Amino acid sequence: MATNKQPANQLRFGNIKATIWENTSEKGPFFATTFSRPFKDQSGAWRNGTSFGLNDLEALMTVAREAKEWIAALTLKR
């Protein structure tokens, strides 16, 4: 089943993007984060990769830390 659910937030550092999703469970709302690295394929179309090379890891750690801080700050407000 496809949904058109919008992300709660998107963060970017360098070429790495963190997308934060709000979900619900029996215990209430919670957040999940996906990470991607946009790139152009051979035909020139934009794709999102989910594997990260050595040069991506510093940006991945930074955007993951920012995502954690954003989720923690929002959770404290509730």
Secondary structure, DSSP 8 states (H G I E B T S, - for coil): -------SEEEEETTEEEEEEEEEETTEEEEEEEEEEEEE-TTS-EEEE----GGGHHHHHHHHHHHHHHHHHHHHH-
